[in-house]
Amino acid sequence: MPPVEIVFNWPKSLDEIPHVLWILHHQLKSYIVVSYFSSNSNFWGSIYLLRDLIVFNFIYSKLLDLFNVILGYGLFKSIQNLYRSISGYVSPKILSLPFIKSKIDKELNETVLKIEKEIMKNSDDLKQFDSLPGNGLPVEEVESELVKLQKLKHSDWNNGRVSGAVYHGGDQLLKLQSDAYHQYSVANQLHPDVFPGVRKMEAEVVAMVLDIFNAPETGCGSTTSGGTESLLLTGLSAREYGRKYKGITKPEVIAPITIHAGIEKACYYFGMKLHKVDLDPNTYQVDLKKVKRLINSNTVLLCGSAPNYPHGIIDDIEGISKLAVKYNIPLHVDACLGSFIVSFLESSKVHGDKKLPMFDFRLPGVTSISCDTHKYGFAPKGSSIIMYRNPKLRECQYYISSDWTGGMYGSPTLAGSRPGALMVGCWATLVNIGKDGYRKSCSSIVKATMELKSQIEKNPILSNYLEVIGDPLGSVIAFKVKQNQQKNLSIYELGDLLSKKGWHFATLQNPAALHFALTRLTVPVLDELIEDLVTSTEEAVKLTKEKGSKSGDTAALYGIAGNVHTAGLADRIIVAFLDTLYKI
């Protein structure tokens, strides 16, 4: 017998099982090697040894992957995920059968026509350009076309009837931004030597935002084109940090199911596996126990939202921070939507003495935060900030090429050339409004949101049928139909009725719900919003009872997306929508 003793210590907890299996794995490998060499194996014995080790490692890795999945998701959820995966593969094959495909294509074409009618606005007095005009149009004619295009039928954002989307800081601020853009319209952040003033302003914008999120002295960051780019850079930095400093070659990210799609996009672009964690059914925050179970040696990033887009709920960042510190894993907080609302919640005293959740760099586990200055910071569209606890993390998002024939090249973000004028507009906005101005803005918007929340909870009509999701503290509120009223009211029917009255609520799924992100423009029309919500709820109840099982376009669309067998059809509809954006 070879002089190798195999010792197996029973794990004291589920968390210890992967480590115990890892030790056993290496003991068994040592046993195999010593067995061969102690038996004076020849050349072919060495080949067989290599073969056995490869097979053993392959089987072990697959079993460990399977174990990690079951440990992380639980047996029932793992079976459910497997079913969805198989259905996602098989269902498209079935739907592509000739006698089914022809019917589906016909219905999809009808849907595409509806999308085109909705998106492709036009009028008879507008000029059409499918190629460059032979002779350029006079300035007056171009300006005339611009005015006509502005008058095309659109959602009534001017009067605060659109959820988020337009974060208007007022006409005076708009004039300041326009003047700033005029002065710096040719500026490019790619060339700090040519535009030193833009470089100074960009650095100061980053510093100002780091300050309101309580960054340490080592804090740093960069500007980006928006929240999605900030999240893409977060993912890239985490992947490269894990590869560079921990040797991780199969990076994994753990995030709530409510995390912004930008994180999913980052995982898709940069080849990372994303684990989406369910929410606590009571708080609608990410379930910390499930986060902990999914952590393994390949985890490069943990994520949380402050608040999340669907429900406006701030995750338990403090709890995730403790996990991040314990397992030495970077933690990103997506505050793109919260931006200058959540960062001023505490100092504005809008919630009185209520203890507010901590989510910024004061928590030791938080290593990065994204904040959209073009939302509640009221900066021009196309500006966001990605912040890091230290320069080592930021360096991992850089792209560097020292041997390019065009010279030494370095880029801090995904883009090369960047519009300096937008950054100048952002700087002008921040220094013009100041901390006091943002506190007042936060207070008025959040007070209006809390009033809407109160009405849904106390109004006799609304409270009978609707319930607020979780405990939102900022500017976003989401609500769904109560469990005992789902036969009497369709939330999507309610959304369609509100749309007919000029309100643009965002449509959610899993669970089916509506949400509204209040802005400065919404505050003056809050009473009108509440009144229309009440009357639309009453109308929706009547329509739901009349229609029975029949559903409107919105309900049908989300029914397709939510069904595991037809989710692929929803993908095709999204593709059709994106294609429509570029049709003349």
C-alpha positions in Angstrom: 0.0 0.0 0.0 1.3 3.5 -0.8 2.3 5.7 2.2 -0.6 8.1 1.7 -3.3 8.4 4.4 -6.7 9.6 3.2 -8.4 11.6 5.9 -12.0 12.7 5.6 -13.4 15.3 8.1 -17.1 15.7 8.0 -18.1 19.3 7.3 -19.6 21.2 10.2 -21.7 23.3 7.9 -22.8 23.6 4.3 -20.3 26.4 3.8 -17.4 24.0 4.6 -18.4 21.3 2.1 -16.6 22.7 -1.0 -13.4 23.1 1.1 -13.6 19.5 2.5 -14.2 18.2 -1.1 -11.2 20.2 -2.3 -9.0 18.6 0.3 -10.3 15.1 -0.4 -9.8 15.7 -4.2 -6.1 16.5 -3.7 -5.7 13.6 -1.3 -7.1 11.2 -3.9 -4.9 12.6 -6.6 -1.8 12.1 -4.4 -3.0 8.5 -3.7 -3.3 7.8 -7.4 0.2 9.2 -8.2 1.9 7.4 -5.3 0.1 4.1 -6.3 1.6 4.3 -9.8 5.1 5.2 -8.7 5.2 2.7 -5.8 4.3 -0.1 -8.3 7.3 0.8 -10.5 5.1 1.9 -13.4 6.7 2.1 -16.8 6.3 4.6 -19.6 2.8 3.3 -20.4 1.9 3.4 -16.8 2.8 7.1 -16.8 0.5 7.6 -19.8 -2.3 5.8 -18.0 -1.6 7.9 -14.9 -2.0 11.1 -17.0 -5.2 9.7 -18.5 -6.7 8.8 -15.1 -5.8 12.2 -13.6 -7.4 14.1 -16.5 -10.6 12.0 -16.3 -10.6 12.2 -12.5 -10.2 16.0 -12.6 -12.9 16.3 -15.2 -15.4 14.3 -13.2 -14.5 16.1 -10.0 -14.9 19.6 -11.6 -18.3 18.7 -13.0 -19.5 17.2 -9.8 -18.3 20.2 -7.9 -20.0 22.5 -10.3 -23.2 20.5 -9.9 -22.8 20.6 -6.1 -22.3 24.4 -6.1 -25.4 24.9 -8.2 -27.5 22.8 -5.8 -25.9 24.4 -2.8 -26.5 27.9 -4.2 -30.0 27.5 -5.5 -31.4 24.6 -3.6 -32.6 21.3 -5.1 -36.1 22.6 -6.2 -34.8 25.8 -7.7 -32.0 23.9 -9.5 -34.5 21.5 -11.0 -36.7 24.5 -12.0 -33.7 26.2 -13.7 -32.9 22.9 -15.5 -36.4 22.7 -16.7 -36.3 26.3 -18.0 -33.0 25.6 -19.7 -34.3 22.5 -21.5 -37.6 24.2 -22.3 -35.7 27.2 -23.7 -33.9 24.9 -26.0 -36.8 22.6 -27.0 -39.6 25.1 -27.4 -38.1 27.1 -30.3 -37.6 23.8 -32.1 -41.3 23.0 -31.7 -42.4 26.6 -32.6 -40.3 26.4 -35.8 -42.4 23.4 -37.1 -44.0 24.6 -40.4 -47.7 24.3 -39.4 -47.0 26.2 -36.1 -44.4 28.7 -37.5 -46.7 30.1 -40.2 -49.4 31.0 -37.7 -46.8 32.5 -35.3 -45.2 34.6 -38.1 -48.6 36.0 -39.1 -49.3 37.1 -35.5 -45.8 38.5 -35.0 -46.1 40.5 -38.3 -49.3 42.0 -37.0 -47.5 42.9 -33.7 -44.6 44.4 -35.7 -47.0 46.6 -37.6 -48.5 47.9 -34.3 -45.0 48.6 -33.1 -44.1 50.5 -36.2 -47.3 52.5 -36.1 -46.6 53.4 -32.5 -42.9 54.3 -32.9 -42.6 55.7 -36.4 -44.3 59.1 -36.0 -44.5 61.3 -39.1 -46.5 64.1 -40.7 -47.2 65.2 -44.3 -45.3 68.5 -43.9 -42.0 66.9 -42.9 -39.2 66.5 -45.4 -37.8 63.0 -45.9 -34.1 62.3 -46.2 -33.0 58.8 -47.2 -29.7 60.2 -48.6 -27.7 63.5 -48.3 -29.4 66.4 -50.1 -27.6 67.5 -53.2 -27.5 71.0 -51.9 -27.4 71.7 -48.2 -30.6 73.3 -46.8 -30.4 76.9 -45.6 -30.2 77.5 -41.9 -33.7 78.8 -41.6 -35.1 75.8 -43.3 -33.2 73.4 -41.0 -34.5 75.3 -38.0 -38.0 75.1 -39.3 -37.7 71.3 -39.7 -36.4 71.1 -36.1 -39.5 72.9 -34.8 -41.8 70.6 -36.8 -40.1 67.5 -35.5 -40.4 68.7 -31.9 -44.2 68.9 -32.5 -44.6 65.2 -33.4 -47.0 63.4 -31.1 -45.1 62.2 -28.0 -45.6 61.4 -24.3 -46.4 64.5 -22.2 -43.1 64.7 -20.4 -43.3 68.5 -20.2 -46.1 68.2 -17.6 -44.5 65.5 -15.5 -46.7 62.7 -16.8 -43.8 60.3 -17.7 -42.1 58.0 -15.2 -38.5 59.2 -15.1 -37.0 59.5 -18.6 -36.8 63.3 -18.5 -35.1 64.9 -15.5 -35.7 68.6 -16.1 -33.9 71.1 -13.9 -35.8 74.2 -15.1 -35.6 76.6 -17.9 -32.9 78.7 -16.3 -30.7 75.7 -15.9 -31.4 74.6 -19.4 -30.2 78.0 -20.7 -27.0 77.6 -18.7 -26.4 74.2 -20.1 -27.0 75.4 -23.7 -24.5 78.2 -23.2 -21.9 75.8 -21.8 -22.5 73.5 -24.8 -22.1 76.4 -27.2 -18.8 77.4 -25.8 -17.4 73.8 -25.7 -19.2 72.1 -28.6 -15.9 71.0 -30.3 -14.3 69.8 -27.1 -13.1 66.2 -26.8 -12.1 64.6 -23.5 -9.7 62.4 -25.5 -7.4 65.4 -25.8 -6.7 67.0 -22.4 -3.7 68.9 -23.8 -6.0 70.6 -26.3 -8.9 71.2 -23.8 -7.2 71.5 -20.4 -10.3 73.3 -19.0 -12.5 70.3 -19.8 -10.0 68.0 -18.0 -10.2 70.2 -14.9 -14.0 70.2 -14.9 -14.2 66.4 -15.4 -11.8 65.8 -12.5 -13.9 68.1 -10.3 -17.2 66.5 -11.2 -15.8 63.1 -10.1 -14.5 64.6 -6.9 -17.8 66.3 -6.1 -19.7 63.1 -6.6 -17.2 61.1 -4.5 -17.7 63.6 -1.7 -21.5 63.1 -1.5 -21.1 59.4 -1.4 -18.6 59.6 1.5 -15.6 58.2 -0.4 -12.3 57.7 1.5 -9.2 59.7 0.6 -8.2 56.9 -1.7 -11.5 57.2 -3.6 -11.3 57.8 -7.3 -13.5 57.3 -10.4 -14.2 58.4 -14.0 -17.1 59.9 -16.0 -19.0 57.8 -18.4 -21.8 58.2 -21.0 -24.5 56.9 -18.7 -25.5 54.2 -16.2 -25.0 51.3 -18.6 -21.4 52.2 -19.4 -20.8 52.7 -15.6 -22.1 49.2 -15.0 -20.1 47.7 -17.9 -16.9 49.2 -16.5 -17.8 47.9 -13.1 -18.1 44.4 -14.5 -14.9 44.8 -16.5 -12.9 46.0 -13.5 -14.2 43.1 -11.3 -13.3 40.6 -14.0 -9.8 42.0 -14.5 -9.2 42.4 -10.8 -10.1 38.8 -10.1 -7.9 37.6 -13.0 -5.0 39.8 -12.1 -4.9 39.4 -8.3 -6.7 36.1 -7.6 -6.1 34.1 -10.7 -9.8 33.6 -11.4 -10.4 32.4 -15.0 -14.1 31.5 -14.7 -15.5 34.7 -13.2 -19.0 34.8 -11.6 -21.2 37.7 -10.5 -23.9 37.5 -7.8 -26.7 40.1 -8.0 -30.4 40.4 -7.1 -33.0 39.6 -9.8 -33.9 43.3 -9.6 -30.4 44.4 -10.6 -30.3 46.7 -13.6 -29.9 45.0 -17.0 -26.6 46.8 -17.4 -25.0 44.2 -15.1 -26.4 41.4 -17.2 -25.1 43.2 -20.3 -21.6 43.3 -18.6 -21.7 39.6 -18.0 -22.8 39.0 -21.5 -20.1 41.2 -23.0 -17.2 40.1 -20.8 -17.9 36.4 -20.5 -18.9 36.2 -16.9 -21.5 33.9 -15.3 -24.4 35.8 -13.6 -26.2 34.3 -10.6 -29.5 36.2 -10.1 -30.7 35.9 -6.5 -34.4 35.9 -5.4 -35.8 38.6 -3.1 -36.9 38.3 0.5 -40.7 38.1 0.0 -41.3 40.4 3.0 -38.9 43.3 2.2 -38.3 42.9 -1.5 -34.5 43.2 -0.8 -32.1 40.6 -2.0 -32.1 37.5 0.1 -28.7 37.5 1.9 -28.8 33.8 2.8 -29.1 32.9 -0.9 -26.3 35.3 -1.8 -24.0 33.7 0.8 -24.8 30.2 -0.5 -23.8 31.2 -4.1 -20.4 32.6 -3.1 -17.5 30.5 -4.3 -13.9 30.8 -5.3 -14.9 32.1 -8.8 -17.0 35.0 -7.5 -15.5 38.3 -8.7 -18.3 40.7 -7.8 -21.3 41.1 -5.5 -24.0 43.6 -6.4 -26.8 45.6 -4.8 -29.0 48.5 -5.7 -29.7 51.8 -4.0 -32.5 51.7 -5.0 -33.4 49.1 -7.6 -35.2 50.2 -10.8 -38.3 48.0 -10.6 -39.5 48.7 -7.1 -37.4 51.6 -5.8 -36.2 49.4 -2.9 -32.7 49.9 -1.4 -31.1 46.5 -0.9 -29.6 45.5 2.5 -26.2 46.9 1.4 -24.9 46.7 4.9 -25.6 42.9 5.0 -24.0 42.4 1.6 -21.0 44.5 2.8 -20.4 42.1 5.6 -20.3 39.2 3.2 -17.9 41.1 0.9 -15.5 41.8 3.7 -15.7 38.2 5.0 -15.0 36.6 1.6 -12.8 39.4 0.3 -15.0 40.1 -2.8 -15.6 43.5 -4.4 -19.1 44.9 -3.9 -20.8 47.3 -6.3 -23.7 49.5 -5.4 -25.8 50.6 -8.3 -27.1 54.1 -7.3 -27.6 55.2 -10.9 -31.3 55.8 -10.4 -31.0 57.0 -6.8 -28.1 59.3 -7.6 -28.8 62.8 -6.1 -31.9 61.5 -4.3 -30.4 58.8 -2.1 -27.2 60.7 -1.5 -29.2 63.6 0.0 -31.9 61.6 1.9 -30.1 61.7 5.2 -29.1 65.4 5.1 -32.5 66.6 3.8 -34.3 65.1 6.8 -37.2 64.3 4.5 -37.9 61.1 6.6 -37.5 62.9 9.9 -35.7 60.8 12.5 -36.3 57.5 10.7 -33.2 55.4 10.6 -32.1 55.2 7.0 -30.2 52.3 5.5 -26.5 52.9 4.8 -25.3 52.1 1.3 -22.2 54.2 0.4 -18.5 54.1 1.0 -19.0 54.3 4.8 -19.6 50.6 4.6 -16.1 48.8 4.4 -17.2 46.2 1.9 -18.4 48.7 -0.7 -15.7 49.0 -3.4 -17.6 50.8 -6.2 -20.7 52.9 -6.8 -22.3 54.1 -10.0 -24.3 57.4 -10.0 -26.1 59.0 -12.9 -25.6 62.8 -12.8 -28.0 63.1 -15.8 -30.9 61.9 -13.6 -31.6 63.6 -10.4 -28.4 65.6 -10.8 -30.2 67.3 -13.7 -27.1 67.3 -15.9 -27.4 67.0 -19.7 -28.2 63.5 -20.9 -25.1 61.4 -21.4 -23.3 61.8 -18.1 -22.7 59.3 -15.2 -19.9 58.5 -12.7 -18.3 55.2 -11.8 -16.5 55.5 -8.4 -14.0 53.1 -6.8 -12.6 52.8 -3.3 -9.0 52.8 -4.6 -7.0 53.4 -7.8 -6.1 49.7 -8.2 -9.8 48.9 -8.9 -10.1 51.8 -11.4 -6.9 50.8 -13.2 -8.6 47.4 -14.0 -11.1 49.2 -16.2 -8.4 51.0 -18.3 -7.5 49.9 -21.8 -3.7 50.3 -22.5 -1.8 49.6 -25.7 1.9 50.7 -25.6 3.0 49.1 -28.9 0.3 50.5 -31.3 1.8 51.9 -34.5 -0.2 55.0 -34.0 1.6 55.7 -30.8 1.1 54.8 -27.1 -2.7 54.6 -26.4 -4.7 54.6 -23.2 -8.4 55.0 -22.6 -10.0 55.2 -19.2 -13.5 54.2 -20.4 -15.1 52.2 -23.2 -15.3 55.2 -25.6 -12.3 56.9 -27.2 -13.5 60.3 -28.2 -16.0 61.7 -25.7 -18.2 64.9 -26.0 -16.5 67.4 -23.7 -19.4 69.8 -24.0 -21.7 67.3 -22.1 -19.1 67.1 -19.3 -18.9 70.9 -19.2 -22.7 71.0 -18.9 -22.6 68.5 -16.1 -20.0 70.6 -14.2 -22.0 73.8 -14.7 -25.1 72.1 -13.4 -23.5 70.7 -10.3 -21.8 74.0 -9.2 -24.9 76.0 -10.0 -27.3 73.9 -7.9 -25.0 73.0 -5.0 -25.7 70.9 -2.0 -28.5 73.1 -0.7 -30.3 73.0 -4.0 -30.0 69.2 -4.2 -31.3 68.9 -0.6 -34.4 71.0 -1.5 -35.0 69.0 -4.7 -34.6 65.7 -2.9 -37.1 66.9 -0.2 -39.8 68.0 -2.6 -39.6 64.9 -4.8 -39.5 62.4 -2.0 -42.3 64.1 -0.1 -44.5 63.8 -3.3 -43.5 60.1 -3.6 -44.4 59.4 0.0 -47.8 61.2 -0.5 -48.5 58.9 -3.5 -47.5 55.9 -1.4 -49.8 57.1 1.4 -52.8 57.5 -1.0 -52.3 53.9 -2.4 -52.3 52.6 1.2 -55.2 54.7 2.6 -57.5 55.8 -0.3 -60.7 53.5 -0.1 -60.5 52.6 -3.8 -56.8 52.2 -4.2 -56.2 50.4 -0.9 -58.9 47.9 -1.7 -57.2 46.7 -4.9 -53.6 47.8 -4.9 -50.6 47.4 -2.6 -47.2 49.1 -2.6 -44.2 46.8 -3.2 -41.9 46.9 -0.2 -40.9 50.1 1.6 -39.6 52.6 -1.0 -37.7 55.6 0.5 -36.8 57.6 -2.5 -38.4 58.8 -5.7 -39.7 55.5 -7.2 -42.8 53.7 -6.2 -44.2 50.4 -7.5 -47.5 48.7 -6.8 -49.3 45.5 -7.8 -52.8 44.1 -7.4 -53.6 42.5 -4.1 -53.6 38.7 -4.1 -57.3 38.5 -3.3 -58.3 40.9 -6.1 -56.3 39.5 -9.0 -59.5 38.1 -10.6 -61.1 41.5 -10.4 -58.4 43.7 -11.7 -55.6 43.4 -14.3 -52.6 45.7 -13.5 -51.8 45.8 -17.2 -55.4 47.0 -18.0 -54.9 49.7 -15.4 -51.6 50.7 -17.1 -53.3 50.9 -20.5 -56.0 53.2 -19.1 -53.5 55.5 -17.5 -51.7 55.7 -20.8 -54.9 56.8 -22.5 -55.1 59.6 -20.0 -51.6 60.7 -20.8 -49.6 59.0 -18.0 -46.6 56.9 -18.8 -46.1 54.3 -16.1 -43.4 51.7 -16.4 -44.6 48.1 -16.8 -43.1 45.4 -14.6 -43.2 41.6 -14.5 -42.5 38.9 -11.9 -44.6 40.2 -10.2 -46.9 42.0 -12.6 -46.8 45.6 -11.4 -46.6 49.3 -12.4 -44.0 51.8 -11.3 -43.5 55.5 -11.4 -40.3 57.5 -10.9 -41.4 61.0 -9.8 -39.4 64.0 -11.0 -39.4 67.7 -10.4 -42.0 68.0 -13.2 -44.4 65.5 -11.4 -44.5 67.4 -8.1 -46.9 70.1 -9.3 -49.3 67.6 -10.9 -49.3 65.0 -8.0 -53.0 65.6 -7.2 -54.0 65.1 -10.8 -51.9 61.8 -10.9 -53.7 60.5 -7.8 -57.1 61.4 -9.1 -56.5 59.7 -12.4 -55.1 56.7 -10.7 -58.3 56.3 -8.6 -60.7 56.8 -11.5 -58.6 54.5 -13.8 -58.6 51.8 -11.1 -62.4 51.9 -11.0 -62.6 51.7 -14.8 -60.1 48.9 -14.9 -62.1 46.8 -12.5 -65.2 47.2 -14.7 -63.2 46.3 -17.9 -61.5 43.3 -16.3 -64.9 41.9 -15.2 -66.4 42.6 -18.7 -63.4 41.1 -20.6 -63.1 38.0 -18.4 -60.1 36.0 -19.6 -59.5 38.3 -22.6 -56.5 40.5 -22.3 -55.2 43.7 -23.9 -52.0 44.0 -25.9 -49.8 44.8 -22.9 -51.1 41.8 -20.9 -50.7 39.5 -23.9 -47.2 40.7 -24.5 -46.1 40.1 -20.9 -47.9 36.8 -20.9 -45.7 35.7 -23.8 -42.5 37.0 -22.1 -43.4 35.3 -18.8 -44.2 31.9 -20.2 -41.1 29.7 -20.4 -42.4 28.1 -23.6 -42.9 31.3 -25.5 -40.2 33.6 -24.1 -38.3 33.3 -27.4 -41.2 35.0 -29.1 -40.8 38.0 -26.8 -37.2 38.2 -27.8 -38.3 38.4 -31.5 -40.7 41.3 -30.6 -37.8 43.1 -28.9 -35.7 42.7 -32.0 -38.5 44.0 -34.1 -38.8 47.0 -31.9 -35.0 47.7 -32.1 -35.1 47.3 -35.9 -37.9 49.8 -36.1 -35.7 52.5 -34.5 -33.7 52.6 -37.8 -36.6 52.5 -40.3 -37.4 55.6 -42.3 
